[in-house]
Amino acid sequence: LDKFEKAIEKQKAIEKQNKEIESNNQELKERREELQERMERAKDPKLEALMKELQDLLEKQSSKQEIQQKMDQIDRRMQNQQDDLSSIEEQLKELRMEENIDRQLQEMSDWIEKQKQLQEDSKTANSESQKKKLEDELQKQIDKALDLKKRSEKIKKQNEELKNPMSLKTGEQKASKAASKTTEAKESMQQGETSESVDNQKSAEQQMQEAMEGLQESLEKSKSERNAEDLQALRALLENLIEVSHTQENTFTELSSLDPENPRVKDLNKIQVNIKNMSAGIEDSLRALA
């Protein structure tokens, strides 16, 4: 019962985390909805019914064999539920990371556009008030670049915590260089060296552009590689299913024609055990591919 209650608590925690994810990315929204549907299916009302049946057997003081059979049923279903919840939890971690990457890419793009505008404004700034305004805007860019660096470090940590981390270029070093170059641009502006300030701004823009492209391209490449691996695993899984199916059919056909005392029956029983083990492996593979 304690194990059952812990499973329920874990499911509630996962549902809460899933609802906290917000993104304007349609693909991420759809994946979040799919995870919610999987969580609903993982609730398994049959498990609750089995728990009640076990309680009735205990109250009636039924035989040990009946109670054990019911407990075995419950254990199998609970293990399946735990496996499903663990899989959902891992996918939720990945989804939260990708949601952060989606926001990061958008904010990097906004930062780059703002930096381009400041370069144009710097070229035409003549009055002291215009230059002072530019210095303030450059300081905001510095602060934002440092914030983007921290976000990149958070994404890197989230990725490292996954069971199967992606090969991501999170770009924290380039974001840091963008902040440094923007600092130099501000200092040049304060010293009245407009041309040098613009050059430093361009350099900062380039650093952030490389950080953004590196993150986006590495994400797309990692997802593409994973899809290819999943397809390969799916092909192998189908081949195993066909092999198990044929072996099972041949075994049943042969068993039905044999006398129980035939020595061949013992060999076929061993084959049945192997089929059971292969089926368990296929089930594990299916859950991993889910």
Helices and strands as residue ranges (DSSP letters): H 2-20, H 26-42, H 45-59, H 64-124, H 128-160, H 172-190, H 194-256, H 264-289
